[in-house]
Amino acid sequence: MLIIEVNDTESIDRVLKNYKRKLDRAGIVKELRERKHYTKPSVKKRINYLKAEYRQRTFGV
């Protein structure tokens, strides 16, 4: 649960911006999107492998 402290002097736009930033940093939206559809562990592993391979080819890390 996100708690946002609101001062009387802050505008609603500023409060919404802080809320969205906290939501992003907490990763709540990302987690909800991941939980929307079940992904088998083998598929997750393959996706991570392909991402790592792409990073190595592209950036040479």
C-alpha positions as CSV (number, residue, x, y, z in Angstrom):
1,M,0.0,0.0,0.0
2,L,1.4,3.4,-1.0
3,I,1.1,6.3,1.4
4,I,1.5,9.8,0.0
5,E,1.8,12.7,2.3
6,V,0.0,15.8,1.0
7,N,0.7,19.3,2.1
8,D,-1.9,22.0,1.9
9,T,0.5,24.1,-0.3
10,E,1.0,21.3,-2.9
11,S,-1.0,21.3,-6.1
12,I,-2.9,18.2,-7.1
13,D,-0.7,17.8,-10.2
14,R,2.4,17.6,-8.0
15,V,0.7,15.0,-5.7
16,L,-0.3,12.9,-8.7
17,K,3.3,13.0,-10.0
18,N,4.7,11.8,-6.7
19,Y,2.1,9.1,-6.6
20,K,3.0,7.8,-10.1
21,R,6.7,7.9,-9.3
22,K,6.2,5.9,-6.1
23,L,4.0,3.4,-8.1
24,D,6.7,3.0,-10.7
25,R,9.5,2.5,-8.1
26,A,7.4,-0.1,-6.2
27,G,6.9,-2.1,-9.4
28,I,3.2,-2.7,-8.7
29,V,2.0,-2.1,-12.3
30,K,4.8,-4.3,-13.7
31,E,3.9,-7.1,-11.3
32,L,0.3,-6.9,-12.2
33,R,1.0,-7.2,-15.9
34,E,3.3,-10.2,-15.3
35,R,0.6,-11.9,-13.2
36,K,-2.1,-11.3,-15.8
37,H,-0.9,-14.4,-17.8
38,Y,0.9,-17.4,-16.4
39,T,4.4,-17.9,-17.9
40,K,6.0,-21.3,-17.5
41,P,9.4,-21.3,-15.7
42,S,11.1,-22.8,-18.8
43,V,9.8,-19.9,-20.9
44,K,11.0,-17.3,-18.4
45,K,14.4,-18.9,-18.4
46,R,14.5,-18.9,-22.2
47,I,13.5,-15.2,-22.4
48,N,16.2,-14.3,-19.8
49,Y,18.8,-16.2,-21.8
50,L,17.8,-14.5,-25.0
51,K,18.0,-11.1,-23.3
52,A,21.4,-11.8,-21.9
53,E,22.6,-13.0,-25.3
54,Y,21.3,-9.8,-27.0
55,R,23.0,-7.6,-24.4
56,Q,26.3,-9.4,-25.0
57,R,26.1,-9.1,-28.7
58,T,25.0,-5.5,-28.7
59,F,27.0,-4.0,-25.9
60,G,29.8,-6.5,-25.6
61,V,29.6,-6.7,-21.8
